[in-house]
């Protein structure tokens, strides 16, 4: 082990646990913070702590929220007749960046994975069904990822929702199979969205 002052080594070790940060980058970032003004480190440390303390799940759609419901559920210009179902809060980011969707969301927090013991009860499915039973929704768009688990979950939900007389659609196949929605580019997402098909 190279001789580095303990606090520096401790910070680098924590930073290297972040995705995409290897040991070298971690040490470079640690040195960067060491040489930067004190306020910068204080602001970073406080931002991390405040995020962990204040961010909760929106009680309506289970997106992340600061306070009661999330900014999307609170926005009265959003169309309450459409709900787009996604696996995780980070999937909302590319769909919002696309800018064409004006409805609401519902975050499942995972997909059905029978092999790993994740069944429908582990996901926010009963909460979705309660929202649909209020009778305002006319279309549910399945935007689960285009992989086996995503497809299985979309089909499972389709079987639950169709008897309620609600249209269920799925993002078109423009998204490469096995790709993550989170990393798809705006044009591909836009096309998949416009070309969505009924399930
Ligand atoms: Zn919400």
Boltz pocket constraint, residues with backbone or C-beta under 6 A from the ligand:
constraints:
  - pocket:
      binder: B
      contacts: [[A, 58], [A, 59], [A, 60], [A, 61], [A, 62], [A, 63], [A, 69], [A, 70], [A, 71], [A, 72], [A, 73], [A, 74], [A, 105]]
      max_distance: 6.0
